[in-house]
Amino acid sequence: MPKIRSSKFSRLTVLGLVGLLASWVVSCTTANVGTTVEFWTMQLQPEFTSYFQGLISTFESQNPGIKVKWVDVPWAAMESKILTAVSAKTPPDVVNLNPDFAAQLAGRNAWLDLDAKVSPEVRSSYLPNIWQASTLNGKSFGIPWYLTTRITIYNTDLLKQASISKPPATYQELAQAARQIHDKTGKYAFFTTFVPQDSGEVLESLVQMGVNLVDKQEKAAFNTPEGRAGFKYWVDLYQQGLLPKECLTQGHRHAIDLYQSGETAFLASGAEFLKTIANNAPQIAKSSTIAPQITGNTGKKNVAVMNVVIPRSSKNPDAALKFALFVTNDDNQLGFAKAANVLPSTVRALSNRYFREVPANASTVEKARIISAQEMQKAQVLTPKMKDFKLLQRAIYENLQAAMLGRKTVDQAVADAAKQWDSR
């Protein structure tokens, strides 16, 4: 009897284990089939719809247990939309943001810490200085995606009318050209915005002029001779009538509008805008060509980074990371860079001959691509990554505006901006 009982017990045990195993396999299969990664991008439809449809289809075929739901969000709506989703703990799984805004939420611990998730080998495939742009307090919160670096797009007809033989390379030369263009044509050399919520181009210009914005403790470091000289540069241009008055109220979009209407000679923008100009203002496009980015005495060049982040409250963090690394791998970065006329953030993709060799009879767009890639040798993210970065921009821009309007001296504006930031 003991022997029979043992046999019956063994048989029942085996059958039970088989049942449990079958149940586990079924439940795992069901879980895998039901895994959906929600992916938000910023204003990439409809121009790149076919690219992303192909990208997602390839990923799903390689990962049969995962589906991807792509949601494209208008640029202006992204910040409020992701803030709401993160606060409600109903975020997407992968989000396309820029490090400036993402850093603000990284300071609130909103994103998955990637240092323990991404191996050193994988991390080393990205440009080191670009990976660093998505770190805060030594922790990695984002994976680099595509890049743009400014070039100078300029109207050759306006330069001829102003008797200028070559475009300016430095801010000092830009000020001289601005006077010459205004005197001889009645038009402006360029437009830049001092609206606190908009572009950080003016902040970047200060860094290019040798200004340190903050110290290691994130205290104001710009109340210096270099800082006062940087403020004075912009105040003088405005008070001499060499900047459009709407630079105090209009954003960067106005710079594009003015250039496309032939009212300015220079546009500091990414190479991707050349196609926009060709579509919107074909006559201006015909007289447009390109030059390297204007910089200060430091020689520093800017780069703008777009990354992807994974919310800490994602329900599918592992699948999300797998998809994020797929979107940003060498081959897919090269493919998107070609489709969107941007730069990739991986070492291998950027070293591709597509970014090094100028074709015979190259178009302006093709020349711009090569110049942009070459600038990456000196390019860096010029502004600090801090959760309160927008408050720093507001403090500097508001006080710069006050000085431009004659309400403060330059020295007072610099001192007040530093005080405003340090007492935030």
PEQUI-V967915 format. One record per helix or strand. SS is the DSSP state (hx for helix, st for strand). FROM is the first residue (numbers start at 1). TO is the last residue. Records with the same first field share a line. If there is no record, write none. Layout:
BEGIN
SS = FROM-TO ; FROM-TO
END
This chain:
BEGIN
hx = 2-33 ; 49-62 ; 75-87 ; 99-106 ; 120-123 ; 128-134 ; 156-161 ; 171-185 ; 201-208 ; 225-239 ; 245-248 ; 252-260 ; 273-280 ; 282-286 ; 317-327 ; 330-340 ; 347-350 ; 353-355 ; 364-375 ; 389-404 ; 410-422
st = 35-42 ; 66-73 ; 94-98 ; 111-111 ; 126-126 ; 135-136 ; 139-140 ; 143-148 ; 151-155 ; 170-170 ; 188-188 ; 214-214 ; 220-220 ; 264-264 ; 266-269 ; 288-291 ; 295-295 ; 301-302 ; 304-309 ; 311-311 ; 343-344 ; 346-346 ; 379-380
END
